[in-house]
Amino acid sequence: MENNHTDKDAILVQWLNGDISAEEAKKHLSHDEFLKYLQITEEIDHWVPNNDTSVFDMQDVLNVKKETRVIAMNTWKYFSIAAAILLAIFVGPMLYQSITTTTYETAYGESQTITLPDGTSTLYLSANSSVQWKKKDWTGGKRRLELKGKAYIEVPQKGGFEVVTSEGTVSVLGTRFTVYQMEQALHAVCYEGRVRATATKGESIELSKGESSLFFEGIWGAKKLFDLEYPDWIKDHITFDNAPLKQVLDELESNFGLKVEFKNVNLARRFTGSIPKNNLNQSLQIIFPTLEITYRLEDKTLYLSE
């Protein structure tokens, strides 16, 4: 989406570089902004640099009697003005973004419940995940947020709602659903209502209540049916239904803070089962013997081999 603040900075840069006229810049800036920057540029235009080419000699300084001198600071004044302009151009947009952007993050094994800006929607952020939104994305009837990781969202109020991830976007109308963004994968689960999930590459799928689908290796998998009122990871367990091993490992990393090292292990292998969120050893004993994968845990690193 376009950022008006950034557009103004671009116009100012073009004006200062002489790429556009003052009249053209005036069309894109408010009256007060135009007058402020015009005053600054006029002051800089009148600055005359010191072209003195004399060489500094320390002995001359030592031979002169000590006396109090007053040094004009006009040169530093103009340098300060120029620095202020550059600061406004390059730092201004970042400062503006930080003021108008709301961000929530969770650590390994941590979850968080967040009331969204519309006052009626609730987001349950899973472990090792983050969500953020800009103030402008929740005005004029819009509701939009950006997600990294996994979240369960309840949207009781009718109207547009978008969850944007690096792997795709999930759009909904009054529903309850889960979005799980992984590297090169996206898992969408609909608990109520209807959702449309669109992968970054453009492939879309529509899900109704009790349906889920995983976008993996470039395609949406067949819809899977389930009979759950809420995702179990909000409580004490995490359930996998024919999930790729890559998804299972992502869950272990997020919930237990593990680093996974493996050799010759097929990440496309599938696992079905349920593991406890608060017991790492039991989780490992459930997953890997079933898949006939050898594992070794040292400190916070999990080594896998087949």
C-alpha positions as a Markdown table, in Angstrom:
| # | Residue | x | y | z |
|---|---|---|---|---|
| 1 | Met | 0.0 | 0.0 | 0.0 |
| 2 | Glu | 1.2 | 3.5 | -0.7 |
| 3 | Asn | 2.5 | 5.7 | 2.1 |
| 4 | Asn | 1.6 | 9.4 | 1.7 |
| 5 | His | 4.4 | 10.4 | 4.1 |
| 6 | Thr | 7.0 | 8.6 | 1.9 |
| 7 | Asp | 5.5 | 10.3 | -1.2 |
| 8 | Lys | 6.1 | 13.7 | 0.3 |
| 9 | Asp | 9.7 | 12.8 | 1.2 |
| 10 | Ala | 10.2 | 11.7 | -2.5 |
| 11 | Ile | 8.8 | 15.0 | -3.8 |
| 12 | Leu | 11.1 | 17.0 | -1.4 |
| 13 | Val | 14.2 | 15.1 | -2.6 |
| 14 | Gln | 13.3 | 15.8 | -6.2 |
| 15 | Trp | 12.7 | 19.5 | -5.5 |
| 16 | Leu | 16.1 | 19.8 | -3.6 |
| 17 | Asn | 17.8 | 18.0 | -6.5 |
| 18 | Gly | 16.3 | 20.4 | -9.0 |
| 19 | Asp | 14.4 | 17.6 | -10.8 |
| 20 | Ile | 11.1 | 19.5 | -10.3 |
| 21 | Ser | 10.2 | 23.1 | -9.9 |
| 22 | Ala | 9.0 | 24.8 | -6.7 |
| 23 | Glu | 5.5 | 25.1 | -8.3 |
| 24 | Glu | 5.3 | 21.4 | -8.9 |
| 25 | Ala | 6.5 | 20.6 | -5.4 |
| 26 | Lys | 3.9 | 23.0 | -4.0 |
| 27 | Lys | 1.1 | 20.9 | -5.5 |
| 28 | His | 2.1 | 17.9 | -3.4 |
| 29 | Leu | 2.9 | 19.6 | -0.1 |
| 30 | Ser | 0.7 | 21.5 | 2.3 |
| 31 | His | 1.0 | 25.3 | 2.4 |
| 32 | Asp | 2.8 | 25.2 | 5.8 |
| 33 | Glu | 5.2 | 22.5 | 4.7 |
| 34 | Phe | 6.0 | 24.3 | 1.5 |
| 35 | Leu | 6.8 | 27.6 | 3.3 |
| 36 | Lys | 9.0 | 25.8 | 5.9 |
| 37 | Tyr | 11.1 | 24.0 | 3.3 |
| 38 | Leu | 11.3 | 27.1 | 1.1 |
| 39 | Gln | 12.7 | 29.1 | 4.0 |
| 40 | Ile | 15.3 | 26.4 | 4.7 |
| 41 | Thr | 16.5 | 26.2 | 1.0 |
| 42 | Glu | 16.7 | 30.0 | 0.7 |
| 43 | Glu | 19.0 | 30.1 | 3.8 |
| 44 | Ile | 21.2 | 27.4 | 2.4 |
| 45 | Asp | 21.4 | 29.2 | -1.0 |
| 46 | His | 22.9 | 32.2 | 0.7 |
| 47 | Trp | 25.6 | 30.2 | 2.5 |
| 48 | Val | 29.1 | 31.0 | 1.1 |
| 49 | Pro | 31.8 | 28.4 | 1.9 |
| 50 | Asn | 35.2 | 29.4 | 3.1 |
| 51 | Asn | 37.6 | 28.9 | 0.2 |
| 52 | Asp | 40.7 | 29.9 | 2.1 |
| 53 | Thr | 43.6 | 27.6 | 1.0 |
| 54 | Ser | 46.2 | 28.7 | 3.6 |
| 55 | Val | 48.0 | 25.9 | 5.4 |
| 56 | Phe | 47.6 | 25.6 | 9.2 |
| 57 | Asp | 50.9 | 26.1 | 11.0 |
| 58 | Met | 51.1 | 25.1 | 14.7 |
| 59 | Gln | 54.1 | 27.4 | 15.3 |
| 60 | Asp | 52.1 | 30.5 | 14.3 |
| 61 | Val | 49.6 | 29.6 | 17.0 |
| 62 | Leu | 52.3 | 29.2 | 19.6 |
| 63 | Asn | 53.9 | 32.6 | 18.8 |
| 64 | Val | 50.7 | 34.6 | 19.1 |
| 65 | Lys | 49.8 | 36.1 | 22.5 |
| 66 | Lys | 46.8 | 34.5 | 24.2 |
| 67 | Glu | 43.7 | 36.6 | 23.7 |
| 68 | Thr | 40.0 | 36.0 | 23.8 |
| 69 | Arg | 38.4 | 35.6 | 20.4 |
| 70 | Val | 34.8 | 35.4 | 19.2 |
| 71 | Ile | 34.3 | 32.8 | 16.4 |
| 72 | Ala | 31.3 | 33.3 | 14.1 |
| 73 | Met | 29.1 | 30.1 | 14.1 |
| 74 | Asn | 27.1 | 30.9 | 10.9 |
| 75 | Thr | 28.9 | 28.1 | 9.0 |
| 76 | Trp | 27.8 | 25.5 | 11.6 |
| 77 | Lys | 24.3 | 26.9 | 11.5 |
| 78 | Tyr | 24.0 | 26.1 | 7.8 |
| 79 | Phe | 25.5 | 22.7 | 8.3 |
| 80 | Ser | 22.9 | 22.0 | 11.0 |
| 81 | Ile | 20.1 | 23.1 | 8.7 |
| 82 | Ala | 21.3 | 20.8 | 6.0 |
| 83 | Ala | 21.7 | 17.9 | 8.4 |
| 84 | Ala | 18.2 | 18.5 | 9.7 |
| 85 | Ile | 16.8 | 18.2 | 6.1 |
| 86 | Leu | 18.6 | 15.0 | 5.5 |
| 87 | Leu | 17.4 | 13.6 | 8.8 |
| 88 | Ala | 13.8 | 14.5 | 7.9 |
| 89 | Ile | 14.2 | 12.8 | 4.5 |
| 90 | Phe | 15.7 | 9.5 | 5.6 |
| 91 | Val | 14.7 | 9.1 | 9.3 |
| 92 | Gly | 11.3 | 10.6 | 9.0 |
| 93 | Pro | 9.6 | 7.7 | 7.2 |
| 94 | Met | 11.0 | 5.2 | 9.7 |
| 95 | Leu | 9.9 | 7.2 | 12.7 |
| 96 | Tyr | 6.4 | 7.7 | 11.2 |
| 97 | Gln | 6.2 | 3.9 | 10.6 |
| 98 | Ser | 7.2 | 3.1 | 14.2 |
| 99 | Ile | 4.6 | 5.5 | 15.6 |
| 100 | Thr | 1.7 | 4.2 | 13.5 |
| 101 | Thr | 2.5 | 0.5 | 13.5 |
| 102 | Thr | 1.4 | -1.8 | 16.3 |
| 103 | Thr | 3.4 | -5.0 | 16.8 |
| 104 | Tyr | 3.0 | -8.1 | 19.1 |
| 105 | Glu | 5.6 | -10.9 | 19.4 |
| 106 | Thr | 5.7 | -14.2 | 21.3 |
| 107 | Ala | 8.8 | -16.1 | 22.4 |
| 108 | Tyr | 9.4 | -19.8 | 22.2 |
| 109 | Gly | 6.7 | -21.7 | 24.1 |
| 110 | Glu | 4.7 | -18.4 | 24.8 |
| 111 | Ser | 1.2 | -17.5 | 23.5 |
| 112 | Gln | -0.8 | -14.3 | 23.8 |
| 113 | Thr | -4.4 | -13.2 | 23.4 |
| 114 | Ile | -4.9 | -9.9 | 21.6 |
| 115 | Thr | -8.0 | -7.8 | 21.1 |
| 116 | Leu | -7.9 | -6.3 | 17.6 |
| 117 | Pro | -8.6 | -2.6 | 16.8 |
| 118 | Asp | -12.3 | -3.2 | 15.8 |
| 119 | Gly | -13.0 | -4.1 | 19.4 |
| 120 | Thr | -14.9 | -7.3 | 18.5 |
| 121 | Ser | -12.2 | -9.5 | 16.9 |
| 122 | Thr | -9.7 | -11.5 | 19.0 |
| 123 | Leu | -6.4 | -13.0 | 17.9 |
| 124 | Tyr | -4.6 | -15.8 | 19.7 |
| 125 | Leu | -0.9 | -15.6 | 18.8 |
| 126 | Ser | 0.9 | -18.9 | 19.0 |
| 127 | Ala | 4.5 | -19.4 | 20.1 |
| 128 | Asn | 7.4 | -17.8 | 18.2 |
| 129 | Ser | 5.1 | -15.7 | 16.1 |
| 130 | Ser | 4.5 | -12.0 | 15.5 |
| 131 | Val | 1.6 | -9.9 | 14.2 |
| 132 | Gln | 1.5 | -6.2 | 13.2 |
| 133 | Trp | -0.8 | -3.7 | 11.7 |
| 134 | Lys | -0.7 | 0.0 | 10.7 |
| 135 | Lys | -3.3 | 2.5 | 11.9 |
| 136 | Lys | -4.5 | 3.2 | 8.3 |
| 137 | Asp | -5.2 | -0.5 | 7.8 |
| 138 | Trp | -8.1 | -0.3 | 10.3 |
| 139 | Thr | -9.9 | 2.8 | 9.0 |
| 140 | Gly | -12.6 | 3.3 | 6.4 |
| 141 | Gly | -14.0 | -0.2 | 7.0 |
| 142 | Lys | -10.7 | -2.0 | 6.4 |
| 143 | Arg | -9.3 | -4.6 | 8.7 |
| 144 | Arg | -5.9 | -5.9 | 7.8 |
| 145 | Leu | -2.9 | -7.3 | 9.6 |
| 146 | Glu | 0.4 | -9.0 | 8.8 |
| 147 | Leu | 1.3 | -12.3 | 10.4 |
| 148 | Lys | 4.5 | -14.3 | 10.8 |
| 149 | Gly | 4.0 | -17.7 | 12.4 |
| 150 | Lys | 0.6 | -19.0 | 13.6 |
| 151 | Ala | -2.5 | -17.4 | 15.0 |
| 152 | Tyr | -6.2 | -18.4 | 15.6 |
| 153 | Ile | -8.6 | -15.5 | 14.9 |
| 154 | Glu | -12.2 | -14.9 | 15.8 |
| 155 | Val | -14.0 | -12.4 | 13.7 |
| 156 | Pro | -17.7 | -12.1 | 14.8 |
| 157 | Gln | -18.4 | -8.8 | 13.1 |
| 158 | Lys | -19.3 | -8.9 | 9.4 |
| 159 | Gly | -17.1 | -7.0 | 6.9 |
| 160 | Gly | -13.8 | -7.5 | 5.2 |
| 161 | Phe | -10.8 | -9.0 | 7.1 |
| 162 | Glu | -7.4 | -9.9 | 5.7 |
| 163 | Val | -4.5 | -11.8 | 7.2 |
| 164 | Val | -1.3 | -11.2 | 5.1 |
| 165 | Thr | 1.7 | -13.5 | 5.3 |
| 166 | Ser | 4.9 | -13.9 | 3.2 |
| 167 | Glu | 3.4 | -17.1 | 1.7 |
| 168 | Gly | -0.1 | -15.8 | 1.0 |
| 169 | Thr | -3.3 | -14.0 | 2.2 |
| 170 | Val | -6.4 | -15.3 | 4.0 |
| 171 | Ser | -9.6 | -13.3 | 3.5 |
| 172 | Val | -12.7 | -13.9 | 5.6 |
| 173 | Leu | -16.2 | -12.7 | 6.4 |
| 174 | Gly | -17.4 | -13.3 | 10.0 |
| 175 | Thr | -15.7 | -16.5 | 11.0 |
| 176 | Arg | -13.2 | -18.3 | 13.2 |
| 177 | Phe | -10.0 | -19.6 | 11.6 |
| 178 | Thr | -6.4 | -20.5 | 12.0 |
| 179 | Val | -3.5 | -19.2 | 9.7 |
| 180 | Tyr | -0.1 | -20.9 | 10.0 |
| 181 | Gln | 2.6 | -19.3 | 7.9 |
| 182 | Met | 5.8 | -21.4 | 7.5 |
| 183 | Glu | 8.7 | -21.1 | 5.1 |
| 184 | Gln | 7.3 | -21.9 | 1.6 |
| 185 | Ala | 4.1 | -23.3 | 3.2 |
| 186 | Leu | 0.7 | -22.0 | 4.4 |
| 187 | His | -1.9 | -23.8 | 6.5 |
| 188 | Ala | -5.5 | -22.5 | 6.7 |
| 189 | Val | -8.1 | -24.0 | 9.0 |
| 190 | Cys | -11.8 | -22.8 | 9.1 |
| 191 | Tyr | -13.8 | -23.4 | 12.3 |
| 192 | Glu | -16.8 | -21.3 | 11.4 |
| 193 | Gly | -18.1 | -19.4 | 8.3 |
| 194 | Arg | -16.0 | -19.3 | 5.2 |
| 195 | Val | -12.5 | -18.3 | 4.2 |
| 196 | Arg | -10.5 | -17.8 | 1.0 |
| 197 | Ala | -6.8 | -18.5 | 1.2 |
| 198 | Thr | -4.6 | -17.2 | -1.6 |
| 199 | Ala | -1.0 | -18.3 | -1.9 |
| 200 | Thr | 1.6 | -15.7 | -2.9 |
| 201 | Lys | 2.0 | -17.3 | -6.3 |
| 202 | Gly | -1.8 | -16.8 | -6.9 |
| 203 | Glu | -3.3 | -20.2 | -6.2 |
| 204 | Ser | -6.5 | -19.9 | -4.2 |
| 205 | Ile | -8.8 | -22.2 | -2.2 |
| 206 | Glu | -12.1 | -21.7 | -0.4 |
| 207 | Leu | -12.7 | -23.4 | 2.9 |
| 208 | Ser | -16.0 | -23.9 | 4.8 |
| 209 | Lys | -16.6 | -24.8 | 8.5 |
| 210 | Gly | -14.7 | -28.0 | 9.4 |
| 211 | Glu | -12.3 | -27.8 | 6.4 |
| 212 | Ser | -8.5 | -27.2 | 6.3 |
| 213 | Ser | -5.9 | -27.2 | 3.6 |
| 214 | Leu | -2.1 | -26.9 | 3.4 |
| 215 | Phe | -0.2 | -25.1 | 0.7 |
| 216 | Phe | 3.0 | -27.0 | 0.3 |
| 217 | Glu | 5.5 | -27.6 | -2.5 |
| 218 | Gly | 3.6 | -25.2 | -4.8 |
| 219 | Ile | 0.0 | -26.6 | -4.5 |
| 220 | Trp | -2.9 | -26.6 | -2.1 |
| 221 | Gly | -3.5 | -30.0 | -0.7 |
| 222 | Ala | -6.9 | -31.8 | -0.7 |
| 223 | Lys | -9.3 | -30.3 | 1.8 |
| 224 | Lys | -9.3 | -32.2 | 5.1 |
| 225 | Leu | -12.4 | -32.5 | 7.3 |
| 226 | Phe | -12.2 | -32.2 | 11.1 |
| 227 | Asp | -14.6 | -32.0 | 14.0 |
| 228 | Leu | -13.0 | -29.5 | 16.5 |
| 229 | Glu | -14.6 | -26.4 | 18.0 |
| 230 | Tyr | -11.2 | -24.8 | 18.7 |
| 231 | Pro | -7.6 | -25.5 | 17.8 |
| 232 | Asp | -6.1 | -27.8 | 20.4 |
| 233 | Trp | -2.8 | -25.8 | 20.5 |
| 234 | Ile | -4.6 | -23.1 | 22.4 |
| 235 | Lys | -4.9 | -25.7 | 25.2 |
| 236 | Asp | -2.4 | -28.4 | 26.0 |
| 237 | His | -1.9 | -30.5 | 22.8 |
| 238 | Ile | -0.9 | -30.0 | 19.2 |
| 239 | Thr | -2.5 | -32.4 | 16.7 |
| 240 | Phe | -1.2 | -33.3 | 13.3 |
| 241 | Asp | -3.3 | -34.8 | 10.5 |
| 242 | Asn | -1.1 | -36.2 | 7.8 |
| 243 | Ala | 1.2 | -33.2 | 8.2 |
| 244 | Pro | 4.6 | -33.0 | 6.4 |
| 245 | Leu | 7.6 | -33.5 | 8.7 |
| 246 | Lys | 8.6 | -29.9 | 8.0 |
| 247 | Gln | 5.5 | -28.6 | 9.7 |
| 248 | Val | 6.1 | -30.9 | 12.7 |
| 249 | Leu | 9.6 | -29.6 | 13.0 |
| 250 | Asp | 8.4 | -26.0 | 12.8 |
| 251 | Glu | 6.1 | -26.7 | 15.7 |
| 252 | Leu | 8.8 | -28.2 | 17.8 |
| 253 | Glu | 11.1 | -25.2 | 17.1 |
| 254 | Ser | 8.4 | -22.7 | 18.0 |
| 255 | Asn | 7.1 | -24.4 | 21.2 |
| 256 | Phe | 10.4 | -25.7 | 22.7 |
| 257 | Gly | 13.0 | -23.3 | 21.2 |
| 258 | Leu | 14.8 | -26.1 | 19.4 |
| 259 | Lys | 17.4 | -25.9 | 16.7 |
| 260 | Val | 17.0 | -28.9 | 14.3 |
| 261 | Glu | 19.9 | -30.5 | 12.4 |
| 262 | Phe | 19.3 | -33.3 | 10.0 |
| 263 | Lys | 21.0 | -35.3 | 7.2 |
| 264 | Asn | 19.2 | -37.3 | 4.5 |
| 265 | Val | 15.8 | -36.8 | 6.1 |
| 266 | Asn | 12.8 | -36.5 | 3.8 |
| 267 | Leu | 10.9 | -33.4 | 5.1 |
| 268 | Ala | 7.9 | -34.3 | 2.9 |
| 269 | Arg | 7.1 | -37.4 | 5.0 |
| 270 | Arg | 3.8 | -37.3 | 6.8 |
| 271 | Phe | 2.9 | -37.6 | 10.5 |
| 272 | Thr | -0.5 | -38.1 | 12.2 |
| 273 | Gly | -0.8 | -37.8 | 15.9 |
| 274 | Ser | -1.0 | -35.5 | 19.0 |
| 275 | Ile | 1.8 | -34.2 | 21.2 |
| 276 | Pro | 1.8 | -32.4 | 24.5 |
| 277 | Lys | 2.9 | -28.7 | 24.4 |
| 278 | Asn | 4.7 | -28.9 | 27.8 |
| 279 | Asn | 6.6 | -32.1 | 27.5 |
| 280 | Leu | 9.5 | -32.2 | 25.0 |
| 281 | Asn | 10.8 | -35.7 | 25.7 |
| 282 | Gln | 7.3 | -37.2 | 25.4 |
| 283 | Ser | 6.7 | -35.3 | 22.2 |
| 284 | Leu | 9.9 | -36.7 | 20.6 |
| 285 | Gln | 9.1 | -40.2 | 21.7 |
| 286 | Ile | 5.7 | -39.9 | 20.0 |
| 287 | Ile | 6.9 | -38.5 | 16.7 |
| 288 | Phe | 10.2 | -40.0 | 15.6 |
| 289 | Pro | 9.9 | -43.8 | 16.4 |
| 290 | Thr | 6.6 | -43.7 | 14.5 |
| 291 | Leu | 8.5 | -42.3 | 11.4 |
| 292 | Glu | 11.5 | -44.6 | 12.0 |
| 293 | Ile | 13.7 | -41.6 | 12.4 |
| 294 | Thr | 16.7 | -41.7 | 14.8 |
| 295 | Tyr | 16.9 | -38.6 | 17.0 |
| 296 | Arg | 19.4 | -37.3 | 19.6 |
| 297 | Leu | 18.8 | -34.2 | 21.8 |
| 298 | Glu | 21.8 | -32.3 | 23.1 |
| 299 | Asp | 21.1 | -29.1 | 25.0 |
| 300 | Lys | 18.6 | -27.3 | 22.7 |
| 301 | Thr | 19.7 | -29.0 | 19.4 |
| 302 | Leu | 17.8 | -31.9 | 17.9 |
| 303 | Tyr | 19.8 | -34.2 | 15.6 |
| 304 | Leu | 17.9 | -36.4 | 13.2 |
| 305 | Ser | 18.9 | -39.1 | 10.8 |
| 306 | Glu | 17.4 | -42.0 | 8.8 |
